[in-house]
Amino acid sequence: MDKNGLKFFAAQLGAKIATLDLHGFYPDQALEKLDIFVYQCVEKNVDSARIIYGGGTGKLREVILGKIKDCSVITDYQEEGGSCVILF
């Protein structure tokens, strides 16, 4: 298992990682919160984090994953039903 695989596995087992819960936010609000969260994670040298966006209509998932894919400091991500784990 490679380094990223180990990080994803640890997150799935419930390892304590930084978490951002975006339930109840509109997409524009959620993107602002995500930007701040990513900046804080990078500042603290965090190597993985969880983003919770929930199920719902899928709009929040769509905008969050779009932002994650375009973010240069996020090296990889893995979805987990209503949330995703990101790696820096």
C-alpha positions in Angstrom: 0.0 0.0 0.0 1.4 3.4 -1.0 1.6 6.4 1.3 -1.7 7.9 0.1 -3.4 4.6 0.5 -2.2 4.4 4.1 -3.6 7.9 4.9 -7.0 7.0 3.4 -7.0 3.7 5.3 -6.3 5.5 8.6 -9.1 8.0 7.9 -11.5 5.2 7.2 -10.6 3.5 10.5 -11.6 6.7 12.3 -8.2 8.2 13.0 -8.5 11.7 14.4 -8.2 14.1 11.5 -9.2 17.7 10.9 -12.9 17.8 9.8 -15.0 20.5 8.2 -18.8 19.9 8.3 -20.6 22.0 5.6 -24.2 20.8 6.3 -26.7 23.6 6.0 -24.4 26.0 4.1 -25.2 27.4 0.6 -22.6 26.6 -2.0 -21.0 30.0 -2.0 -20.8 30.0 1.9 -19.4 26.4 1.8 -16.7 27.4 -0.7 -15.6 30.3 1.5 -15.4 28.0 4.6 -13.5 25.4 2.5 -10.9 28.0 1.4 -10.3 29.0 5.0 -10.2 25.4 6.2 -7.6 24.4 3.6 -5.5 27.5 4.4 -5.5 26.6 8.1 -4.6 22.9 7.4 -1.7 24.0 5.2 -0.5 26.4 7.9 -0.7 23.6 10.5 1.1 21.1 8.3 -1.9 18.8 8.4 -1.5 15.9 5.9 -5.2 14.8 5.6 -8.6 16.1 6.5 -12.3 15.2 6.1 -14.9 17.4 4.4 -18.5 16.6 5.1 -21.1 17.8 2.6 -23.9 15.4 3.1 -26.3 13.8 0.6 -29.2 16.1 -0.2 -29.6 17.3 -3.8 -25.9 16.8 -4.7 -25.3 20.5 -5.5 -23.0 21.0 -2.5 -21.0 17.8 -3.3 -20.6 19.1 -6.9 -19.2 22.5 -6.0 -17.0 21.1 -3.2 -15.4 18.4 -5.4 -15.0 20.9 -8.2 -13.0 23.1 -5.9 -11.0 20.2 -4.5 -10.0 19.1 -8.0 -8.8 22.6 -8.8 -6.9 23.3 -5.6 -3.2 22.9 -6.1 -2.3 22.1 -2.5 -4.7 19.1 -2.4 -2.8 16.2 -3.8 -5.6 13.5 -3.7 -9.1 12.9 -2.4 -11.4 9.9 -1.9 -15.2 10.1 -1.5 -16.9 8.3 1.3 -20.7 8.7 0.9 -21.6 12.3 1.9 -18.0 13.2 2.7 -14.5 13.0 1.3 -11.0 12.7 2.7 -8.4 15.1 1.2 -4.7 14.7 1.3 -2.2 17.6 1.2 
